[in-house]
Amino acid sequence: MRLPVLIAIVLCLIGAGIYAITANNKKEVQAVTTSKQLFVATDGDDENDGTKENPLRSIQAAVDQAKAGTTIYVRGGTYFGSVEVNLSGKKAAPVIIRNYDNEKVIISGRDLEPEEDTALIHIDSQSYIMIQGLTVQDLKTNSSDLAVMGIFVTGESSHITIIQNYIQHIETTSDEGNAHGIAVYGTGETEQIQIMDNVVEELTLGASEAVVLNGNIDGFTVSGNRVRNNNNIGIDLIGYEGIAEDREADYVRNGKVEGNTVHNNSSYGNPAYGEDYSAGGIYIDGARNVTVQDNRVFNNDIGIEATSEHKGRYADNIKITKNEVYENHYTGISIGGYDEDRGGTKNTAITYNVLYRNDTEDLYGGQLLLQYDIQNNTISHNVFTASETGVFIANDFQANANTYLDRNVYQEEQNLDVTWTWKQEEYNDFASYQQATGQEANSVYLEVQYTDISSKDFTLKEGTPAQVVID
């Protein structure tokens, strides 16, 4: 049966994705499918329509009006108070909150007096959100019972991107307080988190971390960030702290920490730690299936650490590769728990890293610290240069199962007493260490030639013996 001509035309238009045949109706469809823009400015008014010419006054007012696909452009200036991101975007229509045309936008907590856990930007159980180009600063507490945060993601959030922001001066002044610059707490199923190209600095953290992912988080990227000058851990991926509602999924997994510059993060003088040098630049605490790659990590207490603080739990399947780890206070890279009441590290590969003159505070952590309960780990193709302590490897635990070392290069030192400690036994020359341990058959102890060590260019000179060994 032939259809009437008008009906046939309508059906053809529907098949082509056009849902009306009049010009007016077509415009209405385009208005729904085109991304919307809202503008915010310090001289705006929340009764305005949010156009560039008639901007809103507060970021929260723009968020409350936004829909999937809205970009909120914030004009330069300082905005006091917090923002609750209470809507989701969609895959093809994310919600974006960002500065306009590289103008400097400050979200300040100067006038807030937190009475509960407080963040200047809070995203709870939302998806497809991007926070970009904002300065988030000046939130403080003196309470030990609550935490303050710059940007905080909680609940069952997914596809959250935090990019090109500047977070500073988030502080707890309590001896037992907590603060974070960027924190993602996966209390429910949380996935696809991206934290990229941010600067996080000058934070007073108490017992907490500058950038942290904790709980039920599956799929993440932490890349290109500069995390510096904070008084505790720089970047932390955590499991088994009871954050997630599903205790079997209470750990961070399946992601990468890549291309970050992490420096000058130390717990020394932090009231929560006293005179301990215990802050990791990058800390993998009970996470699984994580790649830590191409990071530059220096002047922290511990460069990179992978273990679990919970007995019977592990940092598992961690790849620590191609990092430059130098001049950290206690040690360069550490795996295993610090005592028998902690967890450990297993199925982890430490490869193609440069570990240069760590242990600057003469704490005898050396370049590589092997602690309690390490199982089935591979350590190969790394270049080690000792500090004045002369310690290359420190290993004062017997609980060291199936850990394999080979094709490493150790910088020859003419005027330094060097040591390798393996399962509590100390060796003062490389040949004795090789023979007694059965390790490092293809490793060498020789002069290392870097391209330009004065500028911390750790590229090995092409064709030198050290470069040949690790290729």
Secondary structure, DSSP 8 states (H G I E B T S, - for coil): ----HHHHHHHHHHHTT---SSHHHHHHHHHHHS--EEEE-TT--TTS---SSS-BS-HHHHHHH--TT-EEEE-SEEEES-EEE----BTTB-EEEEESTT--EEEE-TT---SSSEEEEEEES-EEEEEES-EEEEEEE--SS-EEEEEEEESS-EEEEEES-EEEEEEE-STT-EEEEEEEEEEEEEEEEEEES-EEES-B-BTS-SEEEEEEEEEEEEES-EEEEESS-SEEEEBSSS-SSSGGG-BEEEEEEES-EEEEE--TT-TTTTT----EEEEEES-EEEEEES-EEESSSEEEEEE-SSTT-EEEEEEEES-EEES-SSEEEEESBSSTTS-EEES-EEES-EEES--TT--S--SEEE-B-EES-EEES-EEE--TT-EEEE---S-EES-EEES-EEE--SSS--EEEETTEEESSHHHHHHHH---TT-EEE---EEEGGGTEEEE-TTSHHHHHH-
